């Protein structure tokens, strides 16, 4: 079973994503606490990490660690493309509100 870690400080968003992703046969864990991410990644070994733009420091943390740099990261953002920080090291981006079909395609592409 493919595993996804969701990092978002909005409990409603995490709960909805978890429910939807589990229906798609993913195993999902989530947190809103950035300091928990390194341990969760080591314990859970996700195939992809979905990160909210407000938690984008997690991306740099993951990509700068030799043990986690290969894990794909999908940045979830409510900002338009022009407002995004070009320095973000995410492997891909999806804008909120999510088109669930597009989200599923992006996850499948990155987790493959």
Secondary structure, DSSP 4 states (H G I P E B T S, - for coil): --EEEEE-S-HHHHHHHHHHHHHTT-EEEEES-GGGHHHHHHHH--SEEEEEGGGTHHHHHHHTSTTTTTSEEEEEESS-GGGS-TT---SEEEESSP-HHHHHHHHHHHH-
